[in-house]
Structure formats: C-alpha cells, structure tokens
Amino acid sequence: MGNYRFILSGGGTGGHIYPAVAIANELKRRYPKAKFLFVGAKDKMEMEKVPQAGYEIKGLWISGIQRKLTLKNLMFPFKLISSLLAARKIVKQFKPHVAIGTGGFASGPLLKMAESSGVPCLLQEQNSFAGITNKLLAGKAEKICVAYDGMDRFFPKEKIVKTGNPIRTDLVELKEGKKEAAAFFGLDGDKRTVLVLGGSLGARRINQLIEKELGFFEEKGWQVLWQCGKLYNEEYKKYDSSSVKVLAFVNRMDFAYAAADVVISRAGAGSVSELCLVGKPVIFVPSPNVAEDHQTQNAKALVAKDAAIMLRENELDSEFEQRFSELIESEEMQENLGKNIKKMAMPKATEHIVDEIEKLLK
C-alpha cells in the first residue's frame, strides 16, 4: 500500500509549524509514495515556511480572537464560517486517511471538518498547559500526543500518549568540543560562556537584561554569546567585542550549545525540548505575552523536577545577579541541573508520534 494521504495543520508560530513538518518528514520517510497537504492561516508564517520545507499548503481566512473588542474580533464569526466551509471543501477533495493537528488557530476548522467527515485525527500538544484549539478538538480526536505529565486535566486520559515534542536532533548532537565550538564564534575556548537565546525575532526584556549586565559578566570573567534577534540587531550590535558576540540569528545551534556553560532562554515548547537534550544548566525567562501564559507553565514543570531555574521578567532586576552567581559558584548545582534536565529529554518523539499515526491507518 503506502499511497496514503496525510493532511496536517498547525501554525501561527514556529512552535506549531516545526512539529508538523517534522511529523510529515518522518511519515514521508516511511511512506515515500504518500501525498501530503498542509493547511494554515493565510497571513501567517506557515505560508512561507511549509513550502520551504517542500510541502504544498492551502491557507484559510482565520485568526485568533483578540482579548479586547476590535474590528478583527467582530470579523471572527465570518472568518470562522468561511474557514469551516473552505476546510470542508479541502477535506472532501483531498480525502485524507489521517488528519494531524499541532495547534494554532488554522488547525481548528480543518480538524473539526476532518472529524465530522469521519477522518481519524491525531493531535500533538507541545506545551504543559494545553492550547485552546487542541482543548476544543480533544473530544473527537483518536489520540493526543503530549510532552508533559499531568495532561489529563485537559484531555481524556485514555487518549493521551506521552511522546515528547519533535525536535531537530541535528542541533543537539554535540559533536564539537567546547574549544572548537567557541572558536567558531570568535570566542575564547578557555573562558566560561553564557548563551543567550530570545527566539528568532528576539526578546526585548532579555536583551535589556543582558545590556544592563554586560559589566557584571565581565567582572565574573564570563563571555557572552548573545542571540538578540533580527528585530534588535541594529540596537545591540555596538556591544560586539572579543568577549561579547552579538548575533541576529545563530546559524550553527549545535556549536552554540557545545560552547555554552549556562543558557538563558525563553521557555517555548520547542526550546525547552531542545534544551532537555542538550543537558546544560538553564535559566528560563518565560515570555508573559503568549496565550495561556504557557511558557511559565513549561518552565515550572522543569523547576518542579530541579531541572532548571526560572526568573519571571519582573524579577530580573532584583534577582538575576544573585541567582546567576549562586549557580556559577556551585559546581554541584550546575551538575544537578544539567543531569535532571537531561532526564526529561525524549529524543525519539517524532518516531513515537508517527507510530501512533500508523495505528490509525490500520
């Protein structure tokens, strides 16, 4: 057989798109003759990212509900009806064997229509606090693949399979030694390095913190590998020096992870899963501006297992220097955090998710 048709939807942010692409790639590896169709939101990044990954995508006229009364909100019922009708047509024409949703608004109408057409559906929830779309779809889904324990407070227990999140394992197979990796960025291989990650666009609050603490890092003898994001590169590149490397984007994450002794990062689901595999001490600064505050929940799930440190944005000015000093002065603490976060890694997540999809084909 193998001439299966898979329809996938997830988007709005890289955190929803990347898992969908990873799942499609693994399905394609197992079923080279299969056909794939992605469905996204018309004006979102999936319309660009999915074709770059080599897959066809159709866009729906859909967006999330804003938290205040706006013109966009008044348009929402019309967008929803239009998207449901378009999704029904797509499902009818494509006739998928399985529908896969990885979260984000566009996956709502598509999976709703797939479910009502009798297509078996699998959901993948990346965060420790479930997103609204997946919660709404859970009742009719066959399987829900999750990355954290305790997800039965959102989903029916009998449908949950703990698989972990799909991640780019090539990024975290640390083949390079610390010295070679540091040299790649023009840093000193003998000095201790803090890696700062704010996501591809950057994180304003983390950047402000690093700018303020450059003197503190220098005093402690630490060098900084600072991914400030493309939105902020113009503002911060003036700080680039022999011991501070300012980058809009890190092209070689494997080298960045290998060079790092401590990581400061946002707590998006993909970053958290990646950092579990890397196994280095992490200070998470969750973004407070995301739906359901799920980054804080993701970070808390690790803090509860003594696998990371979390500082909220409003604690940075008062607590950062003390917490960072405590960490770097205690080898035991660094070792414990690294060991505990590594225990939470699930490197075979993509394969396990696809195993569950295969069960729906039978």
Beta strands, then each sheet from edge to edge (+ up, - down):
strand 1: 5-9
strand 2: 35-41
strand 3: 57-60
strand 4: 98-101
strand 5: 121-125
strand 6: 143-146
strand 7: 160-162
strand 8: 192-197
strand 9: 222-227
strand 10: 244-247
strand 11: 262-265
strand 12: 282-284
strand 13: 309-310
sheet 1: 3+ 2+ 1+ 4+ 5+ 6+ 7+
sheet 2: 10+ 9+ 8+ 11+ 12+ 13+
end
